[in-house]
Amino acid sequence: MLNRLEDKRVEQALPAEMELGLLWAIGQIGELEIEPEWWGGGNRPDAYTEQLVPGKPCAIEIAATSDNAISGEEAMDNVAIAIGQFADRFCKGISTFLYYRFREEHGYENGRYFRRRLAPLDYELSENAAKLIEDWILSGAASGTKLHIVEPGLAVEIERSAHKQIRYHNVWSSMPPETHSIDDNPLYKLLKRKAAQLKGGHRDTLRFIFLTDVGSALLNRLGRFGEIDHTRRRVSGSEILSQFMQAHKDRVDAIVVFAPQRPQQSWTLNREIKWSATFFGRAGFDSPPEGLDRIVGALPRPRFEGYQARSLFRQGAFSPKRSGWYLGMSIEGTMKDFEAKVPARAFLDFLAGRISVDQFRHFMGQRKGDPNLFENWLNQGFTLSRIEMAPRNVDEDDDHLVLHFSDDPAARALKLNPPVVDG
């Protein structure tokens, strides 16, 4: 688990984080056994508890899924790497500025609708594509025109952007992540693999699959407006999960999907991300167990939706070596006595040399060219009279350092007050 949490690959780290979070939350509602050694057969479930459904033994297998297998992301990335490495031969470093837009094709085959992204997974640069790229760069056209490469299975438009691009964020497709088969898709295959882990155990044991969203549109859209495609061209997550439960009701009693979501209504003022738990049970087991709400309540508060966490992880935003997630700065008080609440992590990163003076001022809400607030206060005769911490709850990544300022005549030049005239 530790190795997976520290893995640089998002496909390992985020699922491990979700598994650890769920195991911890299950343990908060009562006794928990992880990977029980006494379980029958060669496979063991991730967790065993008798608290989820009071008085009933429950085996739980935890899985996580993203759009990686249906987004074409890996294939597009492979194409971008192949083209970028070749382009660098003629203009060193140009690959970091290239942006790729991939097209799609769609229609019907044997009476069945298909939609395909035109980005081959096993792409190798052809002679024709190599000549187009070479001419595009050497002629100087890369600075002002876009290059189109169209070959069997590939249709891509390449543009040299003004700014450096981030890997995985330098590709785009006109086709969103979707699947067109209810039982021939990565999500259904994942569930079948997890169901195999639940073999064995006593016949009265309830078998659960806890499915988590680490960047899956299929799971994020569950129960939301527009999830079901009434043209029947694409298949929804709800349809896949319901079909699996119907086909495997003798192997799995229920699937619970945990997804961090924002309220869908645009008029909702509170847009805080919260955990949703969607229950799919077999016939005769239609209601969520009472322990499920307690597990959801015990989970640490989510900060991002699954696709956001996936993107930020790939950018290295969660590395302990990166700058922290800072609170803002606020000022309260009177003209003679006031306090400034400064994000403690930003102050520490500044002292540690991880951020510069300009970066620190930026995080304090000051723009380039603005006067230095602290210098102004000192010039006016305000000095520190007290410092304290304002710790936030355990789910927050930062605390406030509260700096109290008071008027100090010794910190400024002396001056005479105008005389008071009576009457």
C-alpha positions as CSV (number, residue, x, y, z in Angstrom):
1,M,0.0,0.0,0.0
2,L,2.8,2.4,0.9
3,N,4.6,1.7,-2.4
4,R,1.4,2.3,-4.3
5,L,0.7,5.6,-2.5
6,E,4.2,6.9,-3.3
7,D,4.2,5.6,-6.9
8,K,4.7,8.3,-9.5
9,R,2.0,6.7,-11.7
10,V,-1.4,8.1,-11.2
11,E,-3.0,4.7,-12.0
12,Q,-1.3,3.3,-8.8
13,A,-1.3,6.3,-6.4
14,L,-4.9,7.5,-6.6
15,P,-6.6,4.1,-6.4
16,A,-4.3,3.3,-3.4
17,E,-5.4,6.6,-1.8
18,M,-9.1,5.7,-2.3
19,E,-8.6,2.2,-0.9
20,L,-6.8,3.5,2.2
21,G,-9.5,6.1,2.8
22,L,-12.3,3.5,2.5
23,L,-10.6,1.0,4.7
24,W,-10.0,3.7,7.3
25,A,-13.7,4.8,7.1
26,I,-15.0,1.2,7.4
27,G,-12.8,0.8,10.5
28,Q,-14.4,3.9,12.0
29,I,-17.8,2.2,12.2
30,G,-16.5,-1.0,13.9
31,E,-14.2,-3.9,13.9
32,L,-12.5,-4.5,10.5
33,E,-10.3,-7.3,9.2
34,I,-8.2,-6.5,6.2
35,E,-7.5,-9.3,3.7
36,P,-8.7,-12.1,6.1
37,E,-6.3,-15.0,6.0
38,W,-9.0,-17.6,6.8
39,W,-11.0,-16.7,3.6
40,G,-11.6,-19.8,1.4
41,G,-9.9,-20.2,-2.0
42,G,-6.8,-18.5,-3.4
43,N,-8.3,-15.0,-3.5
44,R,-9.1,-12.8,-0.5
45,P,-11.3,-9.7,-0.4
46,D,-9.9,-6.4,0.7
47,A,-12.0,-6.2,3.8
48,Y,-14.3,-8.2,6.1
49,T,-16.7,-6.5,8.5
50,E,-19.9,-7.3,10.4
51,Q,-20.8,-3.6,10.9
52,L,-21.9,-2.6,7.4
53,V,-25.0,-4.7,7.7
54,P,-25.5,-5.3,11.5
55,G,-25.3,-9.0,12.3
56,K,-24.3,-10.0,8.8
57,P,-20.8,-11.0,7.7
58,C,-19.8,-8.8,4.7
59,A,-16.8,-9.2,2.4
60,I,-15.8,-6.0,0.5
61,E,-13.6,-5.7,-2.6
62,I,-12.4,-2.2,-3.4
63,A,-11.8,-1.0,-7.0
64,A,-11.0,2.4,-8.6
65,T,-11.5,3.4,-12.2
66,S,-10.8,6.4,-14.5
67,D,-11.4,7.3,-18.1
68,N,-8.0,6.2,-19.2
69,A,-9.2,3.1,-21.1
70,I,-12.0,4.9,-22.9
71,S,-10.6,8.5,-23.3
72,G,-7.9,7.6,-25.9
73,E,-5.5,9.5,-23.7
74,E,-2.8,6.9,-23.8
75,A,-3.0,6.6,-27.6
76,M,-3.0,10.3,-28.1
77,D,0.0,10.7,-25.8
78,N,1.9,8.0,-27.7
79,V,1.3,9.9,-31.0
80,A,2.3,13.2,-29.5
81,I,5.6,11.7,-28.1
82,A,6.5,10.0,-31.5
83,I,5.9,13.3,-33.4
84,G,7.5,15.5,-30.8
85,Q,10.7,13.4,-30.6
86,F,11.1,13.5,-34.4
87,A,10.3,17.3,-34.5
88,D,13.1,17.9,-32.0
89,R,15.7,16.7,-34.5
90,F,15.1,19.8,-36.6
91,C,14.3,22.3,-33.8
92,K,15.5,21.4,-30.4
93,G,12.8,21.7,-27.7
94,I,10.0,22.4,-30.1
95,S,8.1,19.4,-28.8
96,T,7.3,21.1,-25.5
97,F,5.4,23.8,-27.4
98,L,3.3,21.5,-29.7
99,Y,-0.5,21.0,-29.2
100,Y,-2.4,18.2,-30.8
101,R,-6.1,18.1,-31.8
102,F,-7.4,14.6,-32.8
103,R,-10.4,14.0,-35.0
104,E,-12.9,11.0,-34.9
105,E,-15.0,8.9,-37.2
106,H,-18.4,7.4,-36.5
107,G,-21.1,5.4,-38.2
108,Y,-22.6,1.9,-38.2
109,E,-21.0,-1.5,-38.6
110,N,-23.2,-4.6,-38.8
111,G,-26.1,-2.5,-37.6
112,R,-24.2,-1.3,-34.5
113,Y,-23.2,2.3,-33.9
114,F,-19.5,3.0,-33.5
115,R,-17.4,6.1,-32.7
116,R,-13.6,6.0,-32.9
117,R,-10.9,8.4,-32.0
118,L,-8.4,8.7,-34.8
119,A,-5.3,8.1,-32.7
120,P,-3.7,4.6,-33.0
121,L,-2.5,3.1,-29.8
122,D,0.6,1.5,-31.4
123,Y,1.4,4.4,-33.7
124,E,4.8,4.5,-35.5
125,L,5.8,7.6,-37.6
126,S,5.4,6.9,-41.3
127,E,7.7,8.2,-44.0
128,N,4.9,10.6,-45.3
129,A,4.3,12.0,-41.8
130,A,8.0,12.4,-41.2
131,K,8.4,14.4,-44.5
132,L,5.5,16.6,-43.6
133,I,6.9,17.4,-40.2
134,E,10.4,18.1,-41.5
135,D,9.1,20.5,-44.2
136,W,6.8,22.2,-41.7
137,I,9.6,23.0,-39.3
138,L,12.4,23.8,-41.8
139,S,10.3,26.1,-43.9
140,G,9.4,28.2,-40.9
141,A,5.7,27.4,-41.3
142,A,5.5,26.0,-37.8
143,S,5.5,29.5,-36.5
144,G,2.3,30.5,-38.2
145,T,0.4,27.6,-39.7
146,K,-1.0,24.4,-38.4
147,L,0.1,21.0,-39.7
148,H,-2.5,18.4,-40.6
149,I,-1.5,14.7,-40.8
150,V,-4.2,12.3,-42.1
151,E,-3.4,8.6,-42.5
152,P,-5.3,5.4,-42.0
153,G,-6.4,5.4,-38.3
154,L,-4.9,8.9,-37.7
155,A,-6.2,12.4,-38.2
156,V,-4.4,15.1,-36.1
157,E,-3.9,18.9,-36.3
158,I,-0.6,20.1,-34.8
159,E,-0.1,23.7,-33.7
160,R,3.0,25.4,-32.2
161,S,1.7,27.3,-29.2
162,A,3.2,30.4,-27.7
163,H,3.7,28.7,-24.3
164,K,5.1,25.4,-23.1
165,Q,2.6,22.6,-22.8
166,I,2.1,20.1,-20.0
167,R,2.2,16.4,-20.9
168,Y,-1.4,15.0,-21.2
169,H,-2.7,18.5,-21.4
170,N,-1.2,19.0,-24.8
171,V,-3.8,16.7,-26.5
172,W,-7.5,17.1,-27.3
173,S,-10.1,15.0,-29.0
174,S,-13.5,15.9,-30.5
175,M,-14.8,12.7,-29.0
176,P,-15.4,12.6,-25.2
177,P,-14.8,9.5,-23.1
178,E,-17.7,7.1,-23.8
179,T,-18.5,3.5,-24.4
180,H,-21.0,1.9,-26.8
181,S,-21.3,-1.6,-25.4
182,I,-23.1,-2.5,-22.1
183,D,-20.9,-5.5,-21.4
184,D,-17.8,-5.1,-23.5
185,N,-16.1,-2.2,-21.9
186,P,-13.3,-1.6,-19.3
187,L,-15.7,-0.9,-16.4
188,Y,-17.6,-4.2,-16.9
189,K,-14.4,-6.2,-17.2
190,L,-13.1,-4.6,-14.0
191,L,-16.2,-5.6,-12.1
192,K,-15.8,-9.2,-13.3
193,R,-12.2,-9.3,-12.0
194,K,-13.2,-7.9,-8.6
195,A,-16.1,-10.4,-8.4
196,A,-13.6,-13.2,-8.6
197,Q,-11.9,-11.9,-5.4
198,L,-15.1,-12.6,-3.5
199,K,-15.2,-16.3,-4.1
200,G,-15.0,-18.4,-1.0
201,G,-16.3,-17.6,2.4
202,H,-19.5,-18.7,4.2
203,R,-22.6,-18.9,2.0
204,D,-24.3,-16.4,4.3
205,T,-21.7,-13.8,3.7
206,L,-22.8,-10.7,1.8
207,R,-20.4,-9.7,-1.0
208,F,-19.9,-6.0,-1.9
209,I,-17.8,-4.2,-4.5
210,F,-16.9,-0.6,-3.5
211,L,-16.2,1.2,-6.7
212,T,-14.4,4.6,-6.6
213,D,-14.1,7.5,-9.0
214,V,-10.5,8.6,-9.7
215,G,-11.3,10.4,-13.0
216,S,-14.2,8.4,-14.5
217,A,-17.0,10.3,-16.3
218,L,-19.2,7.1,-16.2
219,L,-19.1,7.2,-12.4
220,N,-19.2,11.0,-12.0
221,R,-22.4,11.2,-14.0
222,L,-24.4,8.5,-12.1
223,G,-28.0,9.7,-11.6
224,R,-27.3,13.1,-13.1
225,F,-29.2,14.9,-15.8
226,G,-28.2,13.8,-19.3
227,E,-26.5,10.6,-18.1
228,I,-28.8,8.3,-20.2
229,D,-28.5,8.7,-23.9
230,H,-32.0,8.2,-25.3
231,T,-30.6,7.8,-28.8
232,R,-29.0,4.6,-27.5
233,R,-25.7,5.4,-29.1
234,R,-23.6,5.5,-25.9
235,V,-24.0,3.5,-22.7
236,S,-24.1,5.1,-19.2
237,G,-22.5,4.0,-16.0
238,S,-25.9,3.2,-14.5
239,E,-26.8,0.9,-17.3
240,I,-23.5,-1.0,-17.1
241,L,-23.7,-1.4,-13.3
242,S,-27.3,-2.5,-13.4
243,Q,-26.6,-5.0,-16.2
244,F,-23.6,-6.4,-14.2
245,M,-25.8,-6.9,-11.1
246,Q,-28.5,-8.7,-13.1
247,A,-26.0,-11.0,-14.8
248,H,-23.9,-11.7,-11.6
249,K,-26.5,-11.6,-8.8
250,D,-25.2,-15.0,-7.6
251,R,-21.7,-13.7,-7.2
252,V,-22.1,-10.2,-5.9
253,D,-24.9,-8.8,-3.6
254,A,-24.3,-5.1,-4.2
255,I,-22.1,-2.5,-5.8
256,V,-21.6,0.9,-4.1
257,V,-20.1,3.7,-6.1
258,F,-18.2,6.4,-4.2
259,A,-17.7,9.7,-6.1
260,P,-16.7,13.2,-5.1
261,Q,-19.2,15.5,-6.7
262,R,-20.4,19.1,-6.8
263,P,-24.1,20.0,-6.7
264,Q,-25.4,19.9,-10.3
265,Q,-27.8,22.8,-10.1
266,S,-26.2,25.9,-11.3
267,W,-28.3,28.1,-9.0
268,T,-27.0,26.3,-5.9
269,L,-24.9,28.7,-3.8
270,N,-23.0,26.0,-1.9
271,R,-20.9,24.3,-4.5
272,E,-18.8,22.4,-2.0
273,I,-17.6,19.0,-3.2
274,K,-19.1,16.1,-1.2
275,W,-19.1,12.3,-1.3
276,S,-22.0,10.6,-3.1
277,A,-22.6,6.9,-2.5
278,T,-24.8,5.2,-5.2
279,F,-26.1,1.8,-4.4
280,F,-26.8,-1.0,-6.9
281,G,-28.2,-4.1,-5.2
282,R,-29.4,-7.5,-6.5
283,A,-33.1,-8.4,-6.4
284,G,-34.2,-8.7,-2.8
285,F,-31.4,-6.4,-1.6
286,D,-32.7,-3.1,-2.9
287,S,-32.0,-0.7,0.0
288,P,-28.6,0.6,1.1
289,P,-27.4,-0.8,4.5
290,E,-27.5,1.5,7.4
291,G,-23.8,1.4,7.9
292,L,-23.2,3.0,4.5
293,D,-24.1,6.5,5.6
294,R,-21.7,6.1,8.5
295,I,-18.9,5.2,6.2
296,V,-19.6,8.2,3.9
297,G,-19.7,10.4,7.0
298,A,-16.3,9.1,8.2
299,L,-14.5,9.6,4.8
300,P,-12.1,12.6,4.7
301,R,-13.7,15.6,3.0
302,P,-12.9,15.6,-0.8
303,R,-11.1,18.6,-2.2
304,F,-11.4,17.7,-5.9
305,E,-13.6,15.7,-8.2
306,G,-11.9,12.6,-9.6
307,Y,-10.8,14.1,-12.9
308,Q,-9.4,17.1,-11.2
309,A,-7.3,15.0,-8.7
310,R,-6.0,13.0,-11.6
311,S,-4.9,16.0,-13.6
312,L,-3.3,17.7,-10.6
313,F,-1.4,14.5,-9.6
314,R,0.1,14.3,-13.1
315,Q,1.3,17.9,-12.8
316,G,3.1,17.0,-9.5
317,A,0.8,19.2,-7.4
318,F,0.6,16.7,-4.6
319,S,4.3,16.1,-4.2
320,P,5.6,17.0,-0.7
321,K,8.4,19.0,-2.4
322,R,5.9,21.3,-4.1
323,S,4.5,24.4,-2.5
324,G,1.5,23.9,-0.3
325,W,-2.2,24.7,-0.7
326,Y,-2.5,28.1,0.8
327,L,-5.3,29.9,2.5
328,G,-5.8,33.6,1.6
329,M,-4.8,36.6,3.7
330,S,-7.3,38.8,5.6
331,I,-7.0,42.0,7.6
332,E,-9.3,43.0,10.5
333,G,-9.3,45.7,13.2
334,T,-9.0,49.5,13.6
335,M,-6.5,52.1,12.5
336,K,-4.7,51.8,15.8
337,D,-4.9,48.0,16.4
338,F,-5.4,45.4,13.8
339,E,-4.5,41.8,12.8
340,A,-3.4,40.2,9.6
341,K,-4.1,36.5,9.1
342,V,-1.3,35.0,7.0
343,P,-1.3,31.4,5.6
344,A,1.1,29.6,7.8
345,R,2.2,27.2,5.1
346,A,3.0,30.0,2.7
347,F,5.1,31.7,5.5
348,L,7.0,28.5,6.1
349,D,7.6,27.8,2.4
350,F,9.0,31.4,2.2
351,L,11.3,30.9,5.1
352,A,12.4,27.5,3.7
353,G,13.2,29.1,0.3
354,R,10.6,27.2,-1.6
355,I,8.9,30.4,-2.8
356,S,10.4,33.8,-3.5
357,V,9.5,37.2,-2.1
358,D,7.4,37.9,-5.2
359,Q,5.6,34.6,-4.9
360,F,4.9,35.1,-1.2
361,R,3.4,38.6,-2.0
362,H,1.4,37.0,-4.8
363,F,-0.1,34.5,-2.4
364,M,-0.9,37.4,0.0
365,G,-3.1,38.8,-2.7
366,Q,-0.7,41.6,-3.9
367,R,-0.1,42.2,-7.6
368,K,3.2,43.1,-9.2
369,G,4.0,46.7,-8.6
370,D,1.7,47.0,-5.5
371,P,3.3,48.6,-2.4
372,N,4.6,46.2,0.2
373,L,1.9,46.0,2.9
374,F,4.2,45.1,5.7
375,E,6.7,47.9,4.8
376,N,3.8,50.4,4.7
377,W,2.6,49.4,8.2
378,L,6.1,49.6,9.6
379,N,6.6,53.0,8.1
380,Q,3.4,54.2,9.7
381,G,4.6,53.0,13.1
382,F,2.8,49.7,13.5
383,T,4.9,46.8,15.0
384,L,4.1,43.3,16.0
385,S,2.5,43.1,19.5
386,R,1.5,39.4,19.4
387,I,1.6,36.3,17.2
388,E,-0.7,33.3,17.5
389,M,-1.9,30.3,15.5
390,A,-5.5,29.8,14.3
391,P,-5.5,26.1,13.6
392,R,-8.3,24.8,11.3
393,N,-9.8,21.3,11.4
394,V,-8.0,18.1,10.4
395,D,-9.4,18.2,6.9
396,E,-7.6,21.5,6.1
397,D,-4.1,21.7,4.6
398,D,-3.2,25.0,6.1
399,D,-3.6,27.1,9.2
400,H,-3.6,30.9,9.7
401,L,-0.7,32.7,11.4
402,V,-2.4,35.7,13.1
403,L,-0.1,38.7,13.3
404,H,-1.4,41.4,15.7
405,F,-0.1,45.0,15.0
406,S,-0.3,47.9,17.4
407,D,0.8,51.6,17.1
408,D,4.4,52.0,18.2
409,P,5.7,55.6,18.2
410,A,9.3,54.3,18.4
411,A,8.9,52.8,14.9
412,R,8.3,56.1,13.1
413,A,9.5,59.7,13.1
414,L,8.2,61.9,15.9
415,K,5.8,64.6,15.0
416,L,3.8,67.3,16.7
417,N,0.0,67.0,16.8
418,P,-1.8,70.3,15.8
419,P,-2.8,72.3,18.9
420,V,-6.3,72.0,20.2
421,V,-8.2,75.3,20.0
422,D,-11.0,75.7,22.6
423,G,-14.2,77.3,21.6
